[in-house]
Amino acid sequence: MELQRQRHYLTLTTTCLLVFSAAIVAWSVSAIDESSPQSANVQRGQVATPKFTHDPELTIPAGMTKRQLRGPLYDPEPAPVSPPKPKPPVVNLPKTVPKLELSLVGTIIESNNSLAIIADANGGFDIKGVGETLELAPDGIVIRSIQSEQVILNHQGKATTLSLERKQQKNKSSNGNRTNRKRGLK
C-alpha cells in the first residue's frame, strides 16, 4: 500500500507543477492591461520616473527614452569644422598652339584632286587631300590648300605652312647634271 500512496503523491505533485507552469506561460503571453491606474499616467514614448525616498535627484533624461535600442551607445564626435580655403583667382592664359612636328614629304598635283604626303617626327606618314583631317598627332589638323611646294594646314583655328624640304642642293653651273652623268659612266 505504501507504493500506491507514493504514486498518488507523485501524480498529485506533477499535476500541480503542470498547472502552475501553464499559469505562468499564460500570464507571460497575455497582453498588458493598459487601463490600470498605474499605466494610465504614462503615455507612449514616455518613461515613468520612479519615486525613491532616498534619492530624489534620480531622473531619466528624455534623450535616453527616445534612443534606439540597437543604436550606438554614444554619439559620434562631430567632424572639426575647417574654414573654407580661398580659391585662387582664375587667370586666363592664352591658349598655346603646340608646335607641329610635321614635315611635307611630297605633293601630287592634279586638276581635281591634289594630295599631300605629310610625315611626323615618329616616322609615320599620311596622304590626304584638301579638306581632309590628318590621322597624325596632334588630332584635328585639317589641310586647307595644297600647292606644288607647300601645304597650308589649319590646327586649332591657326594656319601653319609646311614647305617641301629639298635634300639635294642644286648646282649653280648649268651643266651640273651632265658632268655627274659622265663621271658615272667611266
N, CA, C and O of each residue as an XYZ file, in Angstrom:
744
protein
N       0.780     -1.184      0.000
C       0.000      0.000      0.000
C       0.837      1.270      0.000
O       0.435      2.307     -0.529
N       1.905      1.169      0.554
C       2.761      2.309      0.593
C       3.208      2.721     -0.815
O       3.403      3.909     -1.074
N       3.365      1.799     -1.683
C       3.768      2.072     -3.058
C       2.673      2.838     -3.789
O       2.962      3.733     -4.583
N       1.411      2.486     -3.520
C       0.301      3.189     -4.160
C       0.223      4.623     -3.647
O      -0.071      5.535     -4.419
N       0.474      4.833     -2.393
C       0.421      6.159     -1.823
C       1.546      7.030     -2.412
O       1.331      8.212     -2.682
N       2.690      6.480     -2.603
C       3.802      7.225     -3.215
C       3.454      7.623     -4.649
O       3.712      8.756     -5.055
N       2.886      6.727     -5.397
C       2.467      7.042     -6.767
C       1.430      8.156     -6.759
O       1.476      9.063     -7.590
N       0.496      8.082     -5.818
C      -0.571      9.066     -5.727
C       0.032     10.453     -5.442
O      -0.370     11.432     -6.070
N       0.988     10.553     -4.506
C       1.650     11.814     -4.207
C       2.448     12.337     -5.402
O       2.425     13.538     -5.673
N       3.139     11.477     -6.105
C       3.904     11.895     -7.297
C       2.985     12.410     -8.394
O       3.295     13.406     -9.048
N       1.879     11.753     -8.596
C       0.930     12.198     -9.615
C       0.344     13.545     -9.234
O       0.223     14.432    -10.079
N      -0.025     13.705     -7.957
C      -0.594     14.966     -7.497
C       0.431     16.093     -7.605
O       0.077     17.202     -8.006
N       1.684     15.837     -7.258
C       2.746     16.848     -7.359
C       3.013     17.224     -8.817
O       3.179     18.400     -9.142
N       3.051     16.245     -9.664
C       3.273     16.510    -11.095
C       2.137     17.335    -11.671
O       2.386     18.254    -12.450
N       0.900     17.034    -11.311
C      -0.259     17.770    -11.802
C      -0.204     19.216    -11.319
O      -0.497     20.128    -12.092
N       0.159     19.442    -10.078
C       0.265     20.803     -9.549
C       1.351     21.598    -10.282
O       1.155     22.767    -10.615
N       2.475     20.967    -10.524
C       3.559     21.643    -11.260
C       3.140     21.988    -12.689
O       3.464     23.069    -13.181
N       2.435     21.098    -13.348
C       1.969     21.375    -14.718
C       0.970     22.522    -14.736
O       1.045     23.375    -15.621
N       0.040     22.575    -13.795
C      -0.932     23.663    -13.731
C      -0.219     24.980    -13.435
O      -0.528     26.002    -14.046
N       0.727     24.962    -12.506
C       1.486     26.162    -12.179
C       2.281     26.672    -13.396
O       2.316     27.876    -13.646
N       2.914     25.769    -14.149
C       3.680     26.141    -15.349
C       2.762     26.717    -16.411
O       3.117     27.700    -17.062
N       1.581     26.123    -16.603
C       0.624     26.633    -17.587
C       0.153     28.020    -17.199
O      -0.038     28.863    -18.076
N      -0.038     28.286    -15.921
C      -0.466     29.604    -15.474
C       0.624     30.648    -15.730
O       0.325     31.772    -16.132
N       1.875     30.282    -15.500
C       2.983     31.215    -15.761
C       3.103     31.515    -17.246
O       3.323     32.668    -17.620
N       2.966     30.515    -18.099
C       3.039     30.722    -19.554
C       1.884     31.593    -20.009
O       2.089     32.501    -20.814
N       0.671     31.347    -19.519
C      -0.495     32.150    -19.903
C      -0.324     33.587    -19.438
O      -0.705     34.507    -20.162
N       0.236     33.809    -18.259
C       0.439     35.157    -17.760
C       1.486     35.912    -18.588
O       1.318     37.102    -18.856
N       2.551     35.236    -18.989
C       3.605     35.912    -19.758
C       3.188     36.205    -21.191
O       3.696     37.147    -21.798
N       2.276     35.419    -21.740
C       1.840     35.636    -23.125
C       0.716     36.655    -23.186
O       0.549     37.304    -24.218
N      -0.048     36.821    -22.144
C      -1.207     37.715    -22.167
C      -0.747     39.161    -22.297
O       0.351     39.514    -21.866
N      -1.619     40.016    -22.911
C      -1.308     41.424    -23.125
C      -1.390     42.169    -21.805
O      -2.111     41.777    -20.887
N      -0.626     43.261    -21.736
C      -0.646     44.079    -20.531
C      -1.885     44.944    -20.580
O      -2.167     45.566    -21.604
N      -2.604     44.992    -19.526
C      -3.818     45.790    -19.456
C      -3.418     47.249    -19.282
O      -2.850     47.618    -18.255
N      -3.713     48.094    -20.295
C      -3.303     49.489    -20.264
C      -4.302     50.367    -19.530
O      -4.074     51.567    -19.384
N      -5.368     49.810    -19.082
C      -6.365     50.620    -18.375
C      -6.145     50.626    -16.874
O      -6.958     51.173    -16.128
N      -5.070     50.033    -16.432
C      -4.804     50.021    -14.997
C      -4.413     51.413    -14.541
O      -3.870     52.173    -15.343
N      -4.663     51.792    -13.278
C      -4.397     53.157    -12.825
C      -2.926     53.539    -12.884
O      -2.619     54.716    -13.077
N      -2.004     52.595    -12.727
C      -0.588     52.928    -12.772
C      -0.144     53.294    -14.188
O       0.626     54.240    -14.355
N      -0.609     52.570    -15.212
C      -0.169     52.841    -16.572
C      -0.975     53.928    -17.237
O      -0.620     54.336    -18.343
N      -2.046     54.427    -16.628
C      -2.844     55.490    -17.232
C      -2.083     56.806    -17.211
O      -2.309     57.651    -18.077
N      -1.199     57.005    -16.259
C      -0.450     58.251    -16.162
C       0.700     58.305    -17.157
O       1.168     59.396    -17.485
N       1.166     57.169    -17.645
C       2.317     57.111    -18.536
C       1.818     56.966    -19.969
O       1.075     56.034    -20.279
N       2.224     57.885    -20.844
C       1.829     57.810    -22.247
C       2.929     57.097    -23.027
O       4.032     56.869    -22.532
N       2.584     56.760    -24.255
C       3.565     56.102    -25.108
C       4.736     57.027    -25.375
O       4.558     58.226    -25.590
N       5.942     56.458    -25.359
C       7.148     57.245    -25.611
C       7.687     57.894    -24.348
O       8.766     58.485    -24.385
N       6.988     57.808    -23.252
C       7.472     58.388    -22.010
C       7.800     57.269    -21.039
O       7.309     56.146    -21.156
N       8.632     57.604    -20.090
C       9.008     56.639    -19.071
C       8.589     57.215    -17.725
O       8.840     58.383    -17.426
N       7.960     56.395    -16.936
C       7.556     56.855    -15.605
C       8.783     56.979    -14.737
O       9.616     56.074    -14.690
N       8.894     58.079    -14.061
C      10.018     58.252    -13.156
C       9.658     57.617    -11.826
O       8.673     57.978    -11.182
N      10.474     56.674    -11.442
C      10.181     56.025    -10.162
C      10.462     56.989     -9.008
O      11.386     57.801     -9.057
N       9.651     56.872     -7.992
C       9.827     57.749     -6.828
C      10.560     56.971     -5.758
O      10.050     56.003     -5.193
N      11.776     57.426     -5.499
C      12.588     56.824     -4.454
C      12.667     57.818     -3.311
O      12.822     59.020     -3.527
N      12.563     57.327     -2.140
C      12.608     58.218     -0.979
C      14.026     58.594     -0.609
O      14.251     59.651     -0.019
N      14.980     57.755     -0.941
C      16.352     58.032     -0.530
C      17.146     58.853     -1.546
O      18.171     59.419     -1.169
N      16.725     58.952     -2.835
C      17.453     59.714     -3.846
C      16.450     60.496     -4.690
O      15.964     59.962     -5.688
N      16.122     61.731     -4.334
C      15.112     62.481     -5.084
C      15.639     63.036     -6.410
O      14.823     63.474     -7.221
N      16.952     63.047     -6.684
C      17.506     63.640     -7.899
C      17.577     62.675     -9.073
O      18.003     63.081    -10.155
N      17.181     61.421     -8.911
C      17.282     60.440     -9.980
C      16.171     60.648    -10.985
O      14.998     60.443    -10.671
N      16.534     61.057    -12.199
C      15.567     61.218    -13.297
C      16.189     60.633    -14.551
O      17.410     60.562    -14.684
N      15.338     60.220    -15.455
C      15.805     59.688    -16.739
C      15.624     60.785    -17.781
O      14.502     61.250    -17.984
N      16.698     61.211    -18.446
C      16.572     62.270    -19.449
C      15.695     61.815    -20.619
O      15.634     60.628    -20.941
N      15.019     62.777    -21.246
C      14.136     62.464    -22.372
C      14.928     61.895    -23.545
O      14.403     61.082    -24.305
N      16.183     62.311    -23.702
C      17.009     61.781    -24.803
C      17.271     60.298    -24.654
O      17.401     59.583    -25.647
N      17.350     59.838    -23.434
C      17.583     58.410    -23.199
C      16.349     57.586    -23.529
O      16.469     56.438    -23.956
N      15.171     58.153    -23.339
C      13.953     57.388    -23.601
C      13.663     57.274    -25.081
O      12.957     56.357    -25.499
N      14.187     58.177    -25.881
C      13.933     58.148    -27.332
C      15.028     57.436    -28.107
O      14.921     57.283    -29.324
N      16.067     57.003    -27.434
C      17.193     56.355    -28.100
C      16.788     54.975    -28.601
O      16.070     54.239    -27.924
N      17.262     54.635    -29.800
C      17.006     53.298    -30.339
C      17.845     52.292    -29.573
O      18.995     52.556    -29.221
N      17.256     51.146    -29.323
C      17.965     50.146    -28.535
C      19.144     49.540    -29.285
O      20.125     49.129    -28.667
N      19.059     49.482    -30.589
C      20.142     48.873    -31.370
C      21.121     49.906    -31.913
O      22.021     49.562    -32.679
N      20.958     51.139    -31.531
C      21.854     52.193    -31.982
C      23.137     52.186    -31.183
O      23.259     51.411    -30.234
N      24.101     53.027    -31.535
C      25.347     53.077    -30.777
C      25.093     53.639    -29.384
O      24.135     54.384    -29.177
N      25.932     53.290    -28.448
C      25.773     53.727    -27.078
C      26.278     55.146    -26.852
O      26.050     55.713    -25.783
N      26.945     55.721    -27.812
C      27.476     57.063    -27.687
C      27.238     57.809    -28.983
O      27.092     57.199    -30.042
N      27.200     59.100    -28.900
C      27.065     59.929    -30.095
C      28.451     60.147    -30.671
O      29.384     60.476    -29.940
N      28.595     59.962    -31.996
C      29.915     60.194    -32.587
C      30.274     61.669    -32.503
O      29.410     62.542    -32.578
N      31.566     61.926    -32.347
C      32.028     63.308    -32.262
C      31.892     63.971    -33.623
O      32.216     63.362    -34.643
N      31.418     65.207    -33.651
C      31.293     65.884    -34.941
C      32.669     66.181    -35.521
O      33.635     66.406    -34.793
N      32.732     66.177    -36.826
C      33.999     66.456    -37.511
C      34.381     67.910    -37.265
O      33.511     68.779    -37.222
N      35.668     68.182    -37.104
C      36.072     69.570    -36.876
C      35.782     70.414    -38.114
O      36.000     70.000    -39.252
N      35.292     71.584    -37.842
C      34.931     72.494    -38.931
C      36.167     73.297    -39.297
O      36.736     74.005    -38.466
N      36.568     73.177    -40.539
C      37.720     73.953    -41.002
C      37.204     75.085    -41.877
O      36.221     74.913    -42.598
N      37.845     76.218    -41.822
C      37.386     77.336    -42.649
C      37.593     76.992    -44.122
O      38.558     76.313    -44.472
N      36.695     77.457    -44.982
C      36.856     77.155    -46.409
C      38.115     77.809    -46.958
O      38.453     78.945    -46.628
N      38.792     77.050    -47.806
C      40.023     77.563    -48.410
C      39.662     78.556    -49.509
O      38.759     78.302    -50.306
N      40.355     79.671    -49.553
C      40.054     80.625    -50.622
C      40.513     80.059    -51.960
O      41.583     79.461    -52.077
N      39.681     80.264    -52.944
C      40.018     79.773    -54.285
C      40.984     80.763    -54.939
O      40.810     81.976    -54.824
N      41.996     80.242    -55.620
C      42.905     81.156    -56.313
C      42.173     81.821    -57.472
O      41.286     81.219    -58.078
N      42.542     83.051    -57.777
C      41.862     83.733    -58.884
C      42.150     83.020    -60.203
O      43.242     82.501    -60.432
N      41.145     83.014    -61.048
C      41.268     82.364    -62.340
C      41.985     83.305    -63.296
O      41.538     84.426    -63.538
N      43.087     82.841    -63.827
C      43.870     83.633    -64.769
C      43.683     83.007    -66.144
O      43.983     81.832    -66.352
N      43.194     83.793    -67.058
C      43.008     83.304    -68.419
C      44.328     83.402    -69.172
O      44.747     84.486    -69.578
N      44.964     82.275    -69.349
C      46.202     82.246    -70.101
C      45.873     82.050    -71.575
O      44.934     81.330    -71.911
N      46.626     82.675    -72.439
C      46.360     82.461    -73.866
C      46.660     81.006    -74.225
O      47.644     80.417    -73.779
N      45.782     80.461    -75.038
C      45.978     79.075    -75.455
C      47.191     78.998    -76.376
O      47.270     79.685    -77.394
N      48.107     78.163    -75.997
C      49.283     77.994    -76.834
C      49.038     76.823    -77.772
O      48.648     75.732    -77.356
N      49.272     77.076    -79.011
C      49.124     76.028    -80.006
C      50.423     75.241    -80.031
O      51.489     75.828    -80.220
N      50.364     73.935    -79.845
C      51.606     73.166    -79.859
C      52.260     73.225    -81.231
O      51.591     73.247    -82.264
N      53.586     73.249    -81.208
C      54.320     73.280    -82.469
C      54.116     71.957    -83.178
O      54.294     70.885    -82.599
N      53.743     72.053    -84.429
C      53.510     70.850    -85.219
C      54.850     70.309    -85.701
O      55.583     70.976    -86.432
N      55.144     69.118    -85.287
C      56.384     68.500    -85.729
C      56.089     67.615    -86.924
O      56.261     66.396    -86.888
N      55.639     68.270    -87.986
C      55.299     67.588    -89.230
C      56.197     68.125    -90.331
O      56.700     69.245    -90.254
N      56.386     67.315    -91.342
C      57.168     67.769    -92.490
C      56.476     67.317    -93.766
O      55.860     66.253    -93.821
N      56.591     68.138    -94.766
C      56.000     67.831    -96.080
C      57.001     66.988    -96.848
O      58.115     67.429    -97.128
N      56.595     65.766    -97.186
C      57.471     64.851    -97.910
C      57.309     65.046    -99.408
O      58.285     64.996   -100.156
N      56.083     65.267    -99.843
C      55.853     65.451   -101.268
C      54.404     65.822   -101.531
O      53.553     65.759   -100.644
N      54.145     66.212   -102.781
C      52.783     66.551   -103.190
C      52.492     65.893   -104.518
O      53.395     65.659   -105.322
N      51.233     65.597   -104.742
C      50.766     65.084   -106.033
C      49.718     66.074   -106.502
O      48.645     66.184   -105.909
N      50.025     66.776   -107.541
C      49.147     67.841   -108.018
C      48.383     67.336   -109.237
O      48.982     66.945   -110.239
N      47.062     67.349   -109.140
C      46.165     67.039   -110.244
C      45.136     68.154   -110.305
O      44.994     68.928   -109.358
N      44.418     68.235   -111.422
C      43.478     69.344   -111.582
C      42.320     69.261   -110.577
O      41.914     70.284   -110.027
N      41.793     68.072   -110.333
C      40.640     67.952   -109.431
C      40.996     67.434   -108.041
O      40.299     67.726   -107.070
N      42.077     66.669   -107.945
C      42.368     66.003   -106.686
C      43.864     66.055   -106.394
O      44.622     65.211   -106.873
N      44.292     67.046   -105.609
C      45.694     67.142   -105.216
C      45.856     66.450   -103.869
O      44.954     66.486   -103.032
N      47.002     65.825   -103.665
C      47.284     65.107   -102.428
C      48.599     65.597   -101.842
O      49.497     66.027   -102.565
N      48.695     65.523   -100.512
C      49.932     65.890    -99.817
C      50.387     64.686    -99.014
O      49.583     63.994    -98.392
N      51.697     64.448    -99.039
C      52.294     63.373    -98.243
C      53.000     64.052    -97.072
O      53.985     64.767    -97.255
N      52.481     63.817    -95.864
C      52.987     64.504    -94.678
C      53.478     63.453    -93.690
O      52.800     62.454    -93.447
N      54.671     63.685    -93.116
C      55.264     62.755    -92.151
C      55.380     63.448    -90.793
O      55.522     64.668    -90.718
N      55.316     62.641    -89.705
C      55.502     63.198    -88.370
C      56.885     62.835    -87.851
O      57.648     62.163    -88.546
N      57.215     63.264    -86.652
C      58.542     63.043    -86.081
C      58.799     61.571    -85.767
O      59.954     61.154    -85.686
N      57.744     60.780    -85.588
C      57.900     59.361    -85.254
C      58.107     58.476    -86.486
O      58.318     57.271    -86.350
N      58.049     59.046    -87.652
C      58.245     58.274    -88.869
C      56.940     57.851    -89.531
O      56.975     57.246    -90.603
N      55.800     58.147    -88.936
C      54.511     57.837    -89.558
C      54.201     58.869    -90.616
O      54.669     60.005    -90.550
N      53.406     58.465    -91.596
C      53.042     59.425    -92.642
C      51.577     59.236    -93.009
O      50.959     58.217    -92.701
N      51.039     60.263    -93.684
C      49.638     60.250    -94.082
C      49.529     60.942    -95.428
O      50.238     61.910    -95.702
N      48.636     60.438    -96.261
C      48.393     61.023    -97.577
C      46.942     61.476    -97.589
O      46.030     60.653    -97.508
N      46.724     62.796    -97.692
C      45.369     63.356    -97.626
C      45.232     64.465    -98.637
O      46.217     65.029    -99.115
N      43.960     64.773    -98.960
C      43.635     65.848    -99.884
C      43.109     67.056    -99.139
O      43.060     67.063    -97.909
N      42.710     68.088    -99.890
C      42.224     69.337    -99.315
C      40.909     69.066    -98.566
O      40.021     68.381    -99.073
N      40.807     69.621    -97.343
C      39.597     69.465    -96.534
C      39.586     68.222    -95.662
O      38.679     68.048    -94.848
N      40.572     67.360    -95.817
C      40.611     66.132    -95.020
C      41.433     66.360    -93.746
O      42.311     67.222    -93.696
N      41.123     65.567    -92.729
C      41.814     65.663    -91.436
C      42.918     64.620    -91.371
O      42.713     63.453    -91.706
N      44.100     65.063    -90.933
C      45.232     64.143    -90.822
C      45.008     63.171    -89.664
O      44.371     63.516    -88.668
N      45.527     61.979    -89.802
C      45.442     60.972    -88.751
C      46.735     60.907    -87.935
O      47.013     59.903    -87.280
N      47.513     61.974    -87.981
C      48.753     62.062    -87.226
C      48.518     62.899    -85.974
O      47.551     63.657    -85.897
N      49.408     62.756    -84.995
C      49.284     63.531    -83.757
C      49.844     64.918    -83.978
O      50.835     65.041    -84.699
N      49.307     65.923    -83.434
C      48.104     66.035    -82.623
C      46.852     65.963    -83.496
O      46.903     66.207    -84.702
N      45.746     65.628    -82.874
C      44.484     65.464    -83.606
C      43.933     66.812    -84.058
O      44.263     67.858    -83.500
N      43.104     66.761    -85.062
C      42.379     67.951    -85.502
C      43.099     68.806    -86.520
O      42.770     69.985    -86.648
N      44.065     68.277    -87.249
C      44.781     69.057    -88.265
C      44.091     68.843    -89.602
O      43.964     67.709    -90.065
N      43.644     69.934    -90.226
C      42.915     69.880    -91.497
C      43.767     70.552    -92.573
O      44.388     71.587    -92.331
N      43.789     69.953    -93.755
C      44.539     70.526    -94.879
C      43.658     71.571    -95.555
O      42.555     71.265    -96.009
N      44.160     72.827    -95.619
C      43.390     73.906    -96.263
C      43.709     74.044    -97.745
O      42.810     74.245    -98.562
N      45.000     73.934    -98.095
C      45.343     74.041    -99.519
C      46.641     73.291    -99.783
O      47.499     73.143    -98.914
N      46.744     72.825   -101.026
C      47.942     72.088   -101.461
C      48.482     72.775   -102.704
O      47.766     72.964   -103.687
N      49.756     73.144   -102.646
C      50.439     73.702   -103.813
C      51.630     72.800   -104.110
O      51.890     71.854   -103.367
N      52.345     73.080   -105.175
C      53.406     72.161   -105.586
C      54.527     72.049   -104.558
O      55.097     70.967   -104.414
N      54.868     73.113   -103.839
C      55.988     73.068   -102.912
C      55.604     73.382   -101.468
O      56.471     73.412   -100.595
N      54.325     73.614   -101.205
C      53.913     73.894    -99.828
C      52.465     73.488    -99.594
O      51.665     73.380   -100.523
N      52.159     73.270    -98.328
C      50.808     72.882    -97.906
C      50.437     73.766    -96.721
O      51.252     73.994    -95.827
N      49.201     74.262    -96.722
C      48.727     75.079    -95.604
C      47.780     74.210    -94.771
O      46.803     73.659    -95.278
N      48.104     74.103    -93.457
C      47.325     73.300    -92.524
C      46.575     74.216    -91.570
O      47.027     75.327    -91.295
N      45.447     73.768    -91.070
C      44.682     74.509    -90.075
C      44.602     73.653    -88.822
O      44.086     72.536    -88.857
N      45.118     74.185    -87.702
C      45.108     73.464    -86.425
C      44.687     74.431    -85.325
O      45.368     75.428    -85.087
N      43.587     74.151    -84.659
C      43.022     74.961    -83.579
C      42.820     76.412    -84.013
O      43.106     77.344    -83.262
N      42.330     76.582    -85.220
C      41.996     77.914    -85.711
C      43.176     78.705    -86.240
O      42.998     79.855    -86.641
N      44.369     78.143    -86.258
C      45.540     78.871    -86.752
C      46.114     78.139    -87.953
O      46.123     76.909    -88.016
N      46.597     78.937    -88.910
C      47.161     78.377    -90.131
C      48.662     78.149    -89.959
O      49.375     78.975    -89.390
N      49.117     77.012    -90.464
C      50.529     76.666    -90.441
C      50.915     76.229    -91.846
O      50.182     75.492    -92.505
N      52.069     76.689    -92.290
C      52.531     76.350    -93.636
C      53.693     75.368    -93.539
O      54.667     75.606    -92.826
N      53.572     74.252    -94.276
C      54.676     73.305    -94.399
C      55.252     73.454    -95.794
O      54.521     73.444    -96.784
N      56.559     73.591    -95.865
C      57.215     73.708    -97.181
C      57.966     72.424    -97.479
O      58.419     71.723    -96.574
N      58.087     72.136    -98.737
C      58.805     70.942    -99.178
C      60.289     71.151    -98.925
O      60.870     72.142    -99.367
N      60.892     70.221    -98.217
C      62.313     70.325    -97.915
C      63.085     69.551    -98.971
O      62.841     68.366    -99.198
N      63.986     70.216    -99.588
C      64.811     69.570   -100.610
C      66.093     69.104    -99.945
O      66.762     69.885    -99.268
N      66.434     67.864   -100.128
C      67.640     67.316    -99.528
C      68.846     67.484   -100.447
O      69.988     67.470    -99.988
N      68.598     67.638   -101.704
C      69.713     67.810   -102.646
C      69.903     69.293   -102.910
O      68.936     70.039   -103.063
N      71.140     69.702   -102.960
C      71.459     71.077   -103.290
C      71.658     71.173   -104.796
O      72.339     70.340   -105.394
N      71.062     72.189   -105.404
C      71.218     72.376   -106.850
C      72.580     72.990   -107.136
O      73.033     73.898   -106.438
N      73.226     72.469   -108.188
C      74.484     73.058   -108.649
C      74.175     74.336   -109.391
O      73.203     74.406   -110.143
N      74.994     75.341   -109.185
C      74.751     76.608   -109.868
C      75.241     76.571   -111.315
O      74.869     77.417   -112.128
N      76.056     75.608   -111.618
C      76.513     75.535   -113.018
C      75.410     74.952   -113.865
O      74.612     74.150   -113.379
N      75.351     75.330   -115.091
C      74.275     74.913   -115.992
C      74.431     73.460   -116.412
O      73.441     72.815   -116.757
N      75.628     72.937   -116.391
C      75.830     71.564   -116.828
C      76.176     70.628   -115.664
O      76.921     69.666   -115.855
N      75.659     70.889   -114.487
C      75.971     70.089   -113.306
C      75.508     68.653   -113.458
O      76.210     67.736   -113.032
N      74.382     68.440   -114.034
C      73.863     67.087   -114.173
C      74.637     66.314   -115.234
O      74.819     65.102   -115.124
N      75.083     67.016   -116.246
C      75.797     66.340   -117.327
C      77.133     65.818   -116.833
O      77.540     64.713   -117.191
N      77.816     66.603   -116.016
C      79.126     66.157   -115.560
C      78.978     64.962   -114.612
O      79.822     64.066   -114.604
N      77.925     64.953   -113.829
C      77.716     63.832   -112.933
C      77.425     62.551   -113.714
O      77.854     61.462   -113.333
N      76.691     62.704   -114.807
C      76.395     61.522   -115.627
C      77.661     60.986   -116.284
O      77.857     59.774   -116.377
N      78.506     61.885   -116.732
C      79.716     61.454   -117.397
C      80.631     60.738   -116.407
O      81.258     59.736   -116.751
N      80.706     61.229   -115.230
C      81.574     60.585   -114.225
C      81.050     59.199   -113.890
O      81.834     58.281   -113.647
N      79.748     59.039   -113.874
C      79.165     57.750   -113.538
C      79.388     56.729   -114.633
O      79.337     55.531   -114.356
N      79.637     57.158   -115.889
C      79.810     56.254   -116.996
C      81.221     55.686   -117.054
O      81.395     54.590   -117.588
N      82.193     56.337   -116.557
C      83.577     55.893   -116.671
C      83.855     54.700   -115.878
O      84.984     54.209   -115.876
